[in-house]
Amino acid sequence: MEIIIRDNPQDCARVAAKIVAKYLRGKKGPVLGLATGGTPEGLYRQLISLYRAKKISFKNSTTFNLDEYVGLTHSHPQSYHRYMKEHLFDFIDIPEDKINIPDGTACDLRQTCLDYEARIKASGGIDLQVLGIGRNGHIGFNEPMGSLSSRTWIKILTENTIKDNARFFEDAGKVPRHVITMGIGTIMEARHCMVMACGWKKSQAVKAMIEGPVTAKWPASALQFHKRTTVVLDEAAASLLFHKEHYGWVEKNLLEWQNYEMP
Ligand code: F6R
């Protein structure tokens, strides 16, 4: 794993945007995997600014979101369809037919999951998958103790994740218990994964993901087997890392072409 540590969430968003921009500029038809939640909001603001400054365009890109709640209409204020419109898609030039988000309102949820996998495959696969991480180490909505090779499917949220996400709803009782999420196996097939995490509340999960044993107890730890994962952390999220100084040392010694901060 490649670990990038910055002073604050704003600097994390800036470096994460540079990584996304690299794909948008460098590839003819980039396929981006996207996440929702509080963590990527700063990244999306940065991408919108870069787009407005005409430094990047999404017109040739395709996107696949990680997950969606089952049962929320696309216009529901807490649905991830609505989140993506309000935080990114309404402000950039991505063609509507290139946007893919799991459909939590589908009559046949199982078929919609199979179709989602087929669409990812048909796109040529995900070039860069943006990920947040839950306090319990989930990525997408792959909660602890699930299979580390799962595919897009219907999952049940833990009570703790429901409590964490209650902040976006009127109360925890309104948070759907079921979601559709790309599986760990689906995420592992992305050519490059970028995990973002900020704040001390994430520090234990971040430590388990990077320095713990690979275990279904901390699903993000599966990324230790991924061929190319970049983790972008603020100081608070990185605070429990045993090898923190080493990660800084590695970044200082990157060759120019390896460094995201170089033009
Ligand atoms: C959202 C997702 C989740 C979140 C995670 C962290 O699409 O896949 O795994 O990334 O729950 O959420 P925040 O960023 O709100 O702390």
Residues whose N, C-alpha, C, O or C-beta is under 5 A from the ligand:
A	BS01	F6R	A35 T36 G37 G38 T39 P40 L66 D67 L131 G132 I133 G134 H138 I139 G140 F141
